[in-house]
Amino acid sequence: MRRADRLFQIIQILRRSSRAVTAGEIAGELEVSQRTVYRDIADLVGQRVPIRGETGFGYILDDAFDMPPLMLTTDEIEAAVLGAQWVMGRGDPVLARAARDLIAKITCVAPERLRSVIATPSIGTPSSGQWPGRSMAPDGIDLARTRTWIHEGRKIVLDYRDEQGRTSRRTIWPVIVGFMENARMLAAWCEMREDFRHFRADRVLQAEFLDDRHEVRASTLRQRWKRHMAEASRARQRAAAEA
């Protein structure tokens, strides 16, 4: 790795961490010696990069530090393009358009030497139409609007048909939209069941977007759902072990 790339990667490692990062951790990720990390940190500080910390305790990058946007490495560009390709094939129409726009924007601002990475990436993902028998089922709910309701903490009323063909009417607090191989899923708190439930978007018969708020912060609701999923996973593991 070139020294300039290594200095950039050190900044990236510090930027993405919410705690102090030790020289050993940095050295392990970059596959260099700690002595090299100490020297690089000293060089960055000498270039007025606001890094705080010291040997043995770790380093923190000041929140006020800014750097030009989209100073991307080849691997970061390919990661972004791969993700955008997947969204174009599996996401709802609004996200698919956004993914195409994202690739166009990255192409415009990327240095000339990296544009070939975008035009002819070394990795890729098939679109939904390229997977025999796995075309995406049409949604019965506007997922773009659903994402807005998730951020705003508003309720949705669903007329839903389950796998057995039974219909029900549910008032839900939407948590997160999941993108599976052949369908999109909506995780939500269900007022009728007083628990978290998962709804396939293609089985929604009708959706009414309410102005009512459920008064639970989106981040709090998401954490509760994650705990629910973790507990359900542990229960399945226990049942499998006892079988």
N, C-alpha and C positions, 0 to 999 in steps of 0.2 A: 504494500500500500504506500502510495506517495505521501510524503510528510504533510503536504497541504491537505490531502484527503483525510489524513489521520487527525489533524487539528480540527477539521470540520466535524469529524465523527465524534470527537471528544465533546464538542459543543452540543451536538445532537443528543448524546447520552445524558449530559447534564440537563438539557432542556426538558427531556421527557420524564425526568425523575422528580418526585415530590419530596425526596429526602436527600441527605448528603450521600454522595457516591464515593466509595473509597478508590484509591489508586489501584488496588488489587482487582476490584470489579471492572474498572476501565481496562486494565491490562488484559484481563481474561477475555473480555469481549473483542478487543482489537488484536489479541494474540501477539502482544509485545511485552517487554519487561516493565516492571514497575519503575525502574530507573528512567526508561524512555517516557513514561507517563509524567513523572515528576518534571522532567526537562520540558515536555510539551506544555504542561500547565504553566510553568514559569514563563515560557515564550508567549502564551496567550495572555497572561497577566501583563507582560511587558508590552503587548499590543493593545492594552486598555480594555480587554475583555473582562467584565466585572465578575470574576470568579472568587468566591470566598471559601475559606477552609484552610486546612493544613495537613501535613503528613500524619497519618494515623487516625484522623477523624473523618476525613472525606471532604468532598468539595460540593459547593452549591453555586449555581449560576443565578445571578441577580435577576429578578423578574423584569426589571426595567430594560434588560438587554434586548436588542432587536437586531435582526439581520435581514438582508434582502430576501423577499419571499421567493419560494421555488428554486432555491439553490440546491437542486436535487442531484443525487448520485444516479448512476446507471441502474443500480438495484432498486432504488426508490421509485424511479420512473417506471420500471417494469412492474413493480408491485402495484402502482397506481393504475397502470393500463390494464393489468390482469383483473383488478377489482372492478374497473369500469366495464370491461368486457363481460364479466359475470353479471353485473347489474343490467347491462343492455339486454342480455338473454333471459334473465330470471326476474328482474324487477318489474314493478307496475309501469304503465306508459310514461308517467311523469318522471319517475326516477330513471327510466331508460333514456329519455331525452336529456336529462341532466348529466348522465354518464357520457353521452356523446359530446355534449358541450364541454365537459371537463377535459376530455382528451384533446379537443380542439384548443382549449385555453392553454393546456400544458404544452402543446405543440408550438403555440405562438410565443411563449415566453422562454422555452427551453433553449439553451445554447445550440448553435448550428451543429456542433459535433455530436449532440445527443439526440437530434431529431430522427436519425435513422433507427434508434432504439424504439421510438414510438411507431414509426412506419412499419418496421419489420421486427417486432419483439421476438425474443427467443422462447417465450412461453405464451400460452393461450388457453382459453376455455371455450367449449362449444356453446353455441346459442341453443335455446330451447328447441328450435326446429331441427337441430342436428342430432337429437337424441331420440331414436325410434321409440315410440310408445310413451314418451315423456313430455309431450307438449303441455304447456301450462293451461290449467283449467281457467275459464273466464271468471273474474271476480264478481260477486254480487254486491260489493260495497266499494265505495270510492276510497281507495287506500291513501291517496294524496290528502284528502280531507281528513281521513282518520289520523294520519300523522300529525296534522295540525291540532286535532282534538286531544291527542296524547300530550303534546307540548302545553296546551292551554288547560288541561285538567278537566275536560268536559265529558259528559255522559253521552252514550249512544244507545238507542233502542234497536235491537235486532229481532227480526223474524227469521228463525233459523231452522234448518232441517238437518237432523243428525244422520249418522251412517245407516241407521235402520229406517230412515224415512220419516221419523217422528218430527213434528214441528212444535216449536215453542216460541214464546216471546220473552226476550231477556233485556233487562236494563244493565248495561255494563260500564265499567270504568276501563277504558283501553290502556294497555301498558306498553306493548311493543308489537311490531309487525315482523313476522319471521318469514323468510323466503326459502322454501323447500324445493326439491327437485321438480315436482309437478303440481305444486299448489302453494298458495301463500296463506299463512296462519296469523291469527290475531289472538294474542294473549291478553286476558282481561280479568278484572274482578267482577264476578257475577252477583248482582244483588239478590237474585232468586235463590242461588245455591249458597250464598254467603261464603264464597271461596273462589279461588282462581280457576279459570277454565280456559280452554283453547278452542278457537273456532276457525274452521277452514273458510277462507274468503269465498270460495266457489259454492259453499252451501248456505250462504246468506241469501235469503229470499228478498229481504227489504231492510233498509237501514234508515233510521231517523236520527239526525244529528241534533241533540238538544243543546240549548244554551246553558242548562244547569251545570254547575261545577260540583265535583265531588269533594272538594276542599282538602285533598291530600296531594302534597307536592309530588310531581312526576318522579323525582329521584327517590323519594320515600316509598312510593308505590312500586317502583322498579326493584328496590332492595327487598321489599316484602315478597315480591314474586320470585326473586332469586332464592330467597330462603325457602320458599315453598317448593321450588324445583329441587333444591339440594336435599330437603327432607324426603321428598318423593323418591329421589334416586337412592337414598340410603335405605328406605323401606323396601324398594325392589331388590337391593343387594341382600338385605336380611332374608327376604322371602326366598330368594334363589339359594342362599346358603342353607336354609332349613329344608328345602325341597329334597 
